[in-house]
Amino acid sequence: MTEEMISDKQASVEQLPMGRLEKYLAAHIEGFRGPLKVDKFSGGQSNPTFKLQAASGTYVLRRQPPGKLLKSAHAVDREFRVMRALADTDVPVPRVLHLCEDRDLIGSMFYVMEYCDGRIFWDAALPELDNSQRGALYEEMNRVLAALHSIDPKAVGLTDYGKPGNYFERQFERWRGQYRASELNPIAAMDKLIDWLADALPEDDGRVALVHGDYRLDNIMFHPQESRAIALLDWELSTLGHPFADLAYQCMQLRMPAGAGNISGLMGVDRGALGIPSEREYVARYCERMGIERIDHWPFHLAFSFFRLGAIVQGVAKRAQDGNASSKSAAKLGAFVEPLALMALDVIEKEY
């Protein structure tokens, strides 16, 4: 057994087989030259992401977690495809360089993209900025979301990127199945929410757009000095679906408390005092950009977003129990499933 083979055998979720990977990238990415240095990015619960520093420049590698995965989860190949399709649109995305579907090389499928140098904000209240900068950042998030939903999937080669039919019905069935498959203990509030959503699914209104699936502040990289988005990241959950799902998902997160896991919300925060638009103002600005008057069934969209996030979090907790989650804090996330369901039930009670 060679030294390289021993090193590769010892690779774990936190590591990559350096020698093998360096030779592969040199053969498949134009201009790539070693030696290679790898560091794992902290944060994130889904697909482990690494910074690659080589003689030829800096890159980012994003892989599926090793081990047994839930059906359709961790679709790094879909991430690669959608970012490549959006390269010449008004939606800022990193330039993707190579997709490796050979799971034997490093233990799972992965892709490599350019490294973008910018700012990522984790606190929705943006304490490091002043009021005008905060308002500009939220305006830019609104612009990028409307730009994404205005793209013609046919024009970018993504007509087959999602299934036809009622998006919310399809998503509800998917996430209910994912939740049941990863359920560790019965949660009465989640069961009640699932029953309500099953009865409240709205009729399909025919709206179809490219949706991001996890549209939030910390998945957007901004220019180092300007209030301009330079890269929308983490496209694993993207599909063709209903555009209001993205908008409600972002607004749902902003309703959450500041310390809700790795999502920082604005519950109890005086948005006006910080220069941050209210939910009503943010939704109205989106509607203006999209040329629509209003959004029907808004409480349903919010409640569905809480449910979907709860199902995602439950999946992360299940992977932690199985030993193949990306983050060391993944096991703690299971405690957030019940509060998410309770927040959804509160929306239903007060706003529906």
ChimeraX attribute file (.defattr): number of C-alpha atoms within 10 A of each C-alpha:
attribute: neighborCount
match mode: 1-to-1
recipient: residues
	/A:1	5
	/A:2	7
	/A:3	9
	/A:4	12
	/A:5	13
	/A:6	11
	/A:7	15
	/A:8	20
	/A:9	13
	/A:10	10
	/A:11	15
	/A:12	14
	/A:13	19
	/A:14	14
	/A:15	16
	/A:16	21
	/A:17	20
	/A:18	18
	/A:19	16
	/A:20	15
	/A:21	15
	/A:22	18
	/A:23	15
	/A:24	14
	/A:25	18
	/A:26	14
	/A:27	12
	/A:28	13
	/A:29	12
	/A:30	11
	/A:31	11
	/A:32	20
	/A:33	17
	/A:34	15
	/A:35	13
	/A:36	19
	/A:37	14
	/A:38	18
	/A:39	14
	/A:40	17
	/A:41	12
	/A:42	12
	/A:43	14
	/A:44	17
	/A:45	22
	/A:46	23
	/A:47	22
	/A:48	24
	/A:49	23
	/A:50	21
	/A:51	18
	/A:52	20
	/A:53	18
	/A:54	16
	/A:55	12
	/A:56	14
	/A:57	14
	/A:58	18
	/A:59	19
	/A:60	22
	/A:61	22
	/A:62	21
	/A:63	25
	/A:64	23
	/A:65	24
	/A:66	19
	/A:67	13
	/A:68	10
	/A:69	13
	/A:70	11
	/A:71	11
	/A:72	10
	/A:73	15
	/A:74	20
	/A:75	18
	/A:76	23
	/A:77	18
	/A:78	16
	/A:79	22
	/A:80	24
	/A:81	16
	/A:82	22
	/A:83	22
	/A:84	17
	/A:85	16
	/A:86	20
	/A:87	15
	/A:88	12
	/A:89	12
	/A:90	14
	/A:91	21
	/A:92	22
	/A:93	26
	/A:94	20
	/A:95	18
	/A:96	22
	/A:97	17
	/A:98	16
	/A:99	20
	/A:100	19
	/A:101	13
	/A:102	11
	/A:103	13
	/A:104	9
	/A:105	16
	/A:106	22
	/A:107	20
	/A:108	16
	/A:109	21
	/A:110	25
	/A:111	20
	/A:112	23
	/A:113	21
	/A:114	17
	/A:115	17
	/A:116	17
	/A:117	13
	/A:118	16
	/A:119	18
	/A:120	16
	/A:121	16
	/A:122	15
	/A:123	17
	/A:124	19
	/A:125	20
	/A:126	17
	/A:127	11
	/A:128	9
	/A:129	12
	/A:130	11
	/A:131	16
	/A:132	12
	/A:133	17
	/A:134	21
	/A:135	19
	/A:136	16
	/A:137	21
	/A:138	18
	/A:139	19
	/A:140	16
	/A:141	23
	/A:142	18
	/A:143	18
	/A:144	19
	/A:145	23
	/A:146	21
	/A:147	16
	/A:148	20
	/A:149	22
	/A:150	17
	/A:151	17
	/A:152	14
	/A:153	19
	/A:154	10
	/A:155	9
	/A:156	15
	/A:157	13
	/A:158	17
	/A:159	14
	/A:160	11
	/A:161	17
	/A:162	16
	/A:163	12
	/A:164	12
	/A:165	12
	/A:166	18
	/A:167	24
	/A:168	19
	/A:169	15
	/A:170	13
	/A:171	14
	/A:172	18
	/A:173	13
	/A:174	15
	/A:175	19
	/A:176	17
	/A:177	14
	/A:178	20
	/A:179	21
	/A:180	14
	/A:181	15
	/A:182	20
	/A:183	16
	/A:184	14
	/A:185	8
	/A:186	10
	/A:187	12
	/A:188	12
	/A:189	18
	/A:190	23
	/A:191	12
	/A:192	13
	/A:193	19
	/A:194	19
	/A:195	11
	/A:196	16
	/A:197	19
	/A:198	13
	/A:199	8
	/A:200	12
	/A:201	16
	/A:202	16
	/A:203	10
	/A:204	13
	/A:205	9
	/A:206	12
	/A:207	12
	/A:208	22
	/A:209	20
	/A:210	23
	/A:211	24
	/A:212	25
	/A:213	21
	/A:214	20
	/A:215	25
	/A:216	24
	/A:217	23
	/A:218	21
	/A:219	17
	/A:220	22
	/A:221	22
	/A:222	25
	/A:223	15
	/A:224	13
	/A:225	8
	/A:226	13
	/A:227	19
	/A:228	19
	/A:229	22
	/A:230	20
	/A:231	22
	/A:232	23
	/A:233	19
	/A:234	23
	/A:235	24
	/A:236	21
	/A:237	17
	/A:238	20
	/A:239	22
	/A:240	22
	/A:241	27
	/A:242	20
	/A:243	21
	/A:244	22
	/A:245	22
	/A:246	23
	/A:247	24
	/A:248	23
	/A:249	22
	/A:250	21
	/A:251	23
	/A:252	25
	/A:253	24
	/A:254	22
	/A:255	17
	/A:256	19
	/A:257	15
	/A:258	19
	/A:259	12
	/A:260	14
	/A:261	14
	/A:262	15
	/A:263	17
	/A:264	22
	/A:265	22
	/A:266	20
	/A:267	14
	/A:268	10
	/A:269	15
	/A:270	13
	/A:271	16
	/A:272	11
	/A:273	9
	/A:274	18
	/A:275	17
	/A:276	25
	/A:277	18
	/A:278	14
	/A:279	16
	/A:280	10
	/A:281	11
	/A:282	18
	/A:283	19
	/A:284	16
	/A:285	17
	/A:286	21
	/A:287	16
	/A:288	13
	/A:289	15
	/A:290	15
	/A:291	9
	/A:292	10
	/A:293	9
	/A:294	12
	/A:295	12
	/A:296	10
	/A:297	13
	/A:298	15
	/A:299	18
	/A:300	21
	/A:301	25
	/A:302	25
	/A:303	27
	/A:304	27
	/A:305	24
	/A:306	28
	/A:307	28
	/A:308	23
	/A:309	20
	/A:310	24
	/A:311	27
	/A:312	22
	/A:313	26
	/A:314	27
	/A:315	29
	/A:316	25
	/A:317	26
	/A:318	22
	/A:319	23
	/A:320	21
	/A:321	14
	/A:322	12
	/A:323	16
	/A:324	20
	/A:325	25
	/A:326	23
	/A:327	18
	/A:328	13
	/A:329	16
	/A:330	25
	/A:331	19
	/A:332	13
	/A:333	21
	/A:334	21
	/A:335	14
	/A:336	16
	/A:337	21
	/A:338	18
	/A:339	16
	/A:340	25
	/A:341	28
	/A:342	19
	/A:343	19
	/A:344	24
	/A:345	20
	/A:346	13
	/A:347	17
	/A:348	17
	/A:349	10
	/A:350	8
	/A:351	10
	/A:352	11
